[in-house]
Amino acid sequence: MATSPDDLLPAPVAHTLAGLVPGLDDDGHPRPDAPLVAVTGVTGYVGGRLVPELLAAGYRVRAIARHPDRLRGRPWYADVEVVAADAAQPDQIRAALDGTQVAYYLIHSLGSGRRFESTDRHTALVFGQAAREAGVGRIVYLGGLYPEGEDLSPHLESRTEVGEILLASGVPTTVLRAAVILGSGSASFEMMRYLTERLPAMTVPRWVENRIQPIAIRDVLRYLVGAAAMPPDVSRGFDIGGPDVLTYRDMMQRYADAADLRRRVIVGVPVLTPKLSSLWVSLVTPVPGGLARPLVESLVHEVVCDEHDIAEYVPDPPDGLIGFDRAVRLALRRVHDAAVTTRWSSAAVPGAPSDPLPGDPDWAGGSLFVDERKVTVDASPASLWRVLEAVGGERGWYSWGLAWRVRGLADRLVGGPGLRRGRRDPLQLLVDDAVDFWRVEEIEEGTLIRLRAEMRVPGLAWLELRVEPTGLPDEAPTVFAQRALFHPKGLLGQLYWWSVYPFHGIVFGGMQRNIARAAETAERARTDRRVSAGGGS
């Protein structure tokens, strides 16, 4: 009986790779003698999804990250070995790769601005040499699909060069080349989704008529897992793509059909350059211009697989590769169910502040300005916490909405993320989640949420939301403490703080009052439900 397009179970990809992967022990865990694989880019979209797939396939996993603390909220955190290392630092990455049989290179500088080519080149050279010196048996790299003999966009050229560097490293290397990746939360999918949903009629550049061979994220992960078992004499690149070859116009129309939208009116015009197109994409979708531009530039080329040799080493699944319509429905179901595990915004914004909040306000870094407010809330800690954990995204920030929107727009105009990143999950936060132009730096369940600003400001900024103990953990009243902190950089930072400080009472004061009201409303509703349930028993 054929599998319905909407009946693909969320089983690990390894269930169709029997004989290629080590498999699990009787307790459902990787065996102690299973191959150890290293994964870089684990805070990113693909890397964050690859780790649990490798564990389910029976591999032991070493997750490599510059800031390992950002992985603490991941459900697989306790099942992997976490190592702190910068892939661009030879000694660090060599030590991190020591003892591993396979190393996944999932690092790129997409959307990182100027000098990204030299950064990519340097990091790939360092990684390849470190892998060789550490005795790694195979490198696996996910790059971009590109047409032969054409002048490539800078980002596609750089990703091609990285693959060539790794292939020349002396370590057997698998380079997987993919075009548009379809999956809930991927930048390519989100760009197509928002363009189609928000614009029932649109003028588009000529590149929408170019042919593209998209691939579902599930099939990408399957190829990545399967590539770990390639024979040592195989060192080459492979084109990977799904079963459909479509134009971008076709993709938008078929997305509209899958999402039960009316057919879109799409009119091509010859004057929209990739730069103008990326600005247009940035205006209409949550994808910022720095990321939209390389995505658009890659669509200027026709990207269709020239071969399917990968099937010799990683055979197609019994039901075949996932087609476009099925991939879209699966992604939309994930979005609808709030089951998006990683998003394009999972990786930190290049150039954004990453320093943790100093524990001492008088630390050697200089001044730390503080705006601190407290209010007593007639609600239980649990009710207040549920409201705090759901801030941002579609719910907004519980204060002067226009001011937040203007601040978000201003941030986007200077290259920041603005407010359009939203949230990964509408109700639950994990460490390192992006929330609009903030990132979750710390969570103490039921007590503290600390957000680090990734907006463009002349300094470092944090916002703390805290539920303070009252001695009655399950009862009202509760103290809600809110703290904004700013470490200025130079005179410009000082001027910035004092220029926005007069508005804190409106923005942060209003935010605190409205969050308190929302918690009290939730508490009354909970009490009413409890009384009703008791009365009906």
Helices and strands as residue ranges (DSSP letters): G 13-16, E 36-39, H 45-57, E 60-65, G 68-71, G 77-79, E 81-84, H 90-97, E 102-105, H 116-133, E 138-144, H 154-167, E 173-178, E 181-182, H 187-198, E 201-204, G 206-209, E 211-212, E 215-216, H 217-227, E 236-239, E 246-247, H 248-258, E 265-268, H 274-284, H 289-299, G 309-312, H 324-336, G 344-346, E 369-377, H 381-389, G 393-395, H 401-413, E 434-435, E 438-444, E 448-453, E 459-468, E 478-488, H 490-500, G 501-503, H 504-535
